[in-house]
Amino acid sequence: MRRAIRAALVAGMALAGTMSAADTETTYEILDFADLDGWAEDDHAAALSVFLETCGDLREPDWVSLCAVARETSDARDFFELFFRPVQIGDGGEGLFTGYFEPELDGALNPGPRYRYPIYSMPPEAQGTGPWLSRRDILNSGVMSGRGLEIAWVDDPVELFFLQIQGSGRIRLPDGRHIRVGYGGANGHPYRSVGQELVRRGTFNAHQVSAQRIKSWVRSNPFDGQELLYHNPSYVFFREVSEVPAEKGPLGAMNRSITAMRSIAVDPAFTPLGAPVWIEKDGSSPLRRLMIAQDTGSAIKGAQRADIFFGTGDTAGQLAGQLKDPGRLVVFLPIQRAYALLPESVL
């Protein structure tokens, strides 16, 4: 039986020990598994495998118990149906799915005629609380030179700029090996969108702007393109993430590898990290799938907002960049947590 519940949270009340109240009324709708479009057809074992990647890091007793059971279960679908209840959480916003990916750049551990653009680790003086030098100053003042801050050198400054937007990536070395870099800090300046700047200038209409189009324009206009990149004063530093094997996904917000098409980034104010989340993405390529909330993102805000991880490399980047579809998210919560959301009058 479907039980629809609308319960407003008072300020300061937390959901599942990790959620804070939203500025607007938060609503909850407890569903049956029969209400999930395509539930029976999903690969539940694949979702369970990804759930196990991070459930061991959850510390609340009920999650710890569920993780122990998950490691012993022989029927993934039964596990989810027996121990969870689907909860649709709303904050007044429409459902929206976008995509993200891990870039892969060609690079080397030493500079050369091809590999001339360094990936920097964070200098100590940039770790203060206020803004440090701007992107233009970091790249042109010589402040980074001769200090051993280079992790690697890559062959394309435009791809390096977009690596900074993504915050992590893999570097493919000439001998076929890879190293992985992750977010290591920033210079404290606010991010300014170069895509929006191109629209403001009248270079493109809003619907024309994409990462691929921006890259093409910058390469076709070397001087103006470099100036466009300076429009964004924010600069991201990296660290080598040597503990993650190259064949596995990058680290998410839970400091564990994420999995292509099974991991999503969510707003942890509404969705607990580590929780299973059923997604019903509409659009030209509908998707019904159980995913695991294992990452966050600065642009991912709202109860019905999610970023789907597409994987590593150019193909993943093209697919992720095309995604902007409506739909809904349904969070799986342990049974007692789900029913604890309900007012006593409906229990």
N, C-alpha and C positions, 0 to 999 in steps of 0.2 A: 504494500500500500504506500502510495506517495504521500508524504507529510510535508506540507509547505509551511514554513515558519518564518516570520519576519520579526527579528528581535534587535532592537537598537542597543548598542553598547554605550555605556556611560564613559565619560572621559577617564582615561587611565586604565580601563579594564583590559587585560591581556588575553588573547586567544592562544590556547595550547602552549602557554608559557613563553611564546616567542613573539606574539603579535601585539601591536599597540592599536589603540582606537583610531579610526579614521576621522577626518574632519567632518565627513558627512555620515548619515546613518548607515550602519553596516547591517546587511540582511543575510539570513541563512535559510537555506532550503534543503532539508534532508531528503535524499532521493533513495529509491530502490535501484539495484543494479539493472533491473529491467528498463529503467528510464534512460540508460546510457546507450545511445545509438551506436551499434556496432560492437558492443562489449563482448558478445560471445565469439566474435570472429578474430579478436586480437590475439597476439602471441604473448600470453600472460607469463610464460617462462622467461622470455626475453626481458620483460619489465621487472620480474623478480630478480634476475641477475644484476640489473642496474641498481635496484633498491638495495641489494646486499653490498654494493660498493661503498655506501655511505651510512647505512643504518647502524653500523657498529660505532659510529661517532656520536649518535644521539644518546643523551644522558638521562632523560626522564624515565622513570621505572617502567611505564607502560610501553614506551618505544623499545627499551632494552629487552623486555620480555618478547615483544613481537619480532625483534631481530633474531633472537635465539630460536624462536619457532620457525622463522623463515629459512634459517640455515638447515633445518631438518625436514622441511616439508617436501612431499613428493608430488603435490598437485598445486601449481601456482594459482590457478583460478580459485580453487577452494580456499586457499590461504587468504586472498584478498576479500572474498565474499564473507568469510567467517569472522574476520577480525577487524574489518573496517566498515564505515558507513560513508557513502558519497555525500558530500556537502557542497552545494553551490553557494558561494559567498559573493555578495554584491555590494557595491558602494555607489550605485547610480550610474557608473560608467559602462559604456558598451564594450563587449569583448573584442579584443584586438590581438592578433598574432603577427609577429615579425620574426625574422631569422638572423642568426649570427653564425660565424664560422671562425676557424683558426687559419690565418694566412700562412703561406709557405713561401719563403723568399730564397733566392740563390745568394749564397754568401761564402765567406772564408774566414778563417781565424786570424789571418794576417792580411794587411792591405796590399793591393796590387793595381795594375792598370784598369782592370775591370771592377774590382771591389774597392770602392773609394768612399763609401758612406757608412760611418760608424754607428753601431748600436751602443749607446752609452748606459753604464750603470750610474746610479745617483751619486753626485758629489756630496760630501758631508755638509757643506755650507748651504745646500739646497733643502735640507731637511728641517728647516725652521718652520714656524707657524705662519709666516707671511709670504706673499709672493716673492719669488726669486727673479732671475733674469727671464726675459721673454724668449720665445722661440728664435726670433731674429738675432737677439744678443747671444744666445747660447751657440748658435751656428756660425756667427760671424766675428765674435770678439776674441776668439782664441782662448777663452777661459777653460775649455775642456782639453786643450792640447798638452801632450807630454805628461799626463798624469796616470796613465794606465787604466783609464776608465772604460776603454773599448772592450766590449764582449766579443764582437765580430764585426765584419765589414760586409755590406751588401752592395748589389750592383744597380739599385734603382731607388732614388730618393723619394719618388712618388709612392712606391709600395711601402717604403719605410714610414712615410707619413700615415698611411692607412693602417700599418701595423700598430702605430701608436693609438689610433682610434679604437682598434680591437682590443689592445692591451695585452695580447700574448700571441705567440706564433712559433713556427718552426723555421729553422735555417737549414737549407740543404747545402752541404759542403761539396767541394769538387770531387772528393773521393767516394761520394755516395752516402756518407754518414750524415746524421742530423744532430743538431742541438736545439733545445727548446728554450725559449725565453718567456718570462712572465712579467707582469706588472711589478715595477720596483719603486714607484713613487712618481711624483709630478712636481712641476715648478710652481704650482700654486695659482696660476692664472686661470681664469674661467675659459672653458671651451667655447669657441666661436665657429659656427658652421660655415665652411667654405661653399657648400651647396647653396645655402640661403644667401650668401654674398653674391654668387653668380646670378641668382634670381633677382636680387635687389638691383644689380647693375643692368638687368635686361638681357644678359647673355643667353639665358634659358628661361623658359616658363617652368613653374613649379613641378608640373607633371613630367617634365623632361629630365629632371635631375636624378642621377644615380651615381653610384661609385664609379662604374665603368666610364660613364660620360665625363665625370670630373677628371679622371685619370687621363683620358684621351685629350681633353682640352688643355690640361697642364702640359702634357708632352708636346702638343702642337704649338704651344705658345710659351717657349722656355722662360723668357724674362717675366712676362705677365703672370705665367703660371707659378713661378717662384714667389712673386709678390702675393699671389692669392694664398699660397700656403702660409706665408707670414701673417695673413689676416687672422689666423688662429694662433694666439700667443701661448696657448697651453702646450707644454712639452712633457712627454712621458718618458721616464727612464725605466730600464729593465733589469732583471736579474736572470741568471741562468738557472733553469729548473732542471737540474741534472738528475733528480730523483724520479722523474717520470720517463719511462721507456718511450722511445720514439714512436712505437707502434700503438701506443695508447693515446687517449685524448688528453687535452690540456687540463690543468687544474681549474676547478670551479671554485665557488665561494666557500665550499666545505673543505677545500684543500685536498680534494680527491679528483682523479681523472673523470671527465665527463664523457658521455657516449653519444655518438651521432644518432639523431632521430629518436633518442630515448631520454635525453636530458634537456631540461628547460630552465631558463632564468625567469624568476618570479619576483614579486614584491613581498619580502618577508614580513611586512606589516600585516599581511593577510594570509599568506601561505607559509607554513613552517618549512624550513629547509630540510630536505630528506623525505618529505611526504610524497606519496604517489599522487599524481594529478591526471585525471582523465581529460583529454582535450577533444573537442569537436570543432575542428577548423573547417570553415566553409570556403567559398571562393572557387577558382577554376580547377583546383586539385584538392578536393576535400580530404581531410585526414581525421580518422578516429583512432585514437591510440592512448594507451596508458604510459605516461612518462613520469619521471622523477624530478622533483624540484631540487636541483643541485647547484644552482648558480643565481646570481643577481646581476643587475645592471642599472646604471644611473638613470637610464631612460625608461626603465620598467617600473611604472608606478600605477597601482590600482589593483583591485581584487580580480578583475577579469583581463589582465594584461600578462602576456608571456612572450618570451623570445625562445624560439626553437633552435637548438644547436644542430647545424648541418654537417659538421665534420671539418676536415682540413683540406686546404688547397683551393685552386681556382674554380673547379666545378662546384664545390661546396659554396664558395663565395658568390658565384653567379646565382645559384638557387636561393641562397639566403637573401641576397639583395633584391630579389623579385617579390619576396613575400610581404604582403600587407593585407591580411584577410580577417574578416569577422569570424565570430564563433563564441564558444563558451568554455570555461574551465570548471571542473568539478574536483574538489580536493577530497582525498580519502583521509579520514581521521579515525584513530582508534575509537571503538564504539562508545566507551564512556565519555571521551572528550566530545564526540559529536553530540550526544544527548545532553551533555552538560551545558550546551549552548541554548537549550530550549527553556523558555519560561516555565515555571512550575505549573501554570494553568493548563499547559498542553500535555504534560507528562501523564 
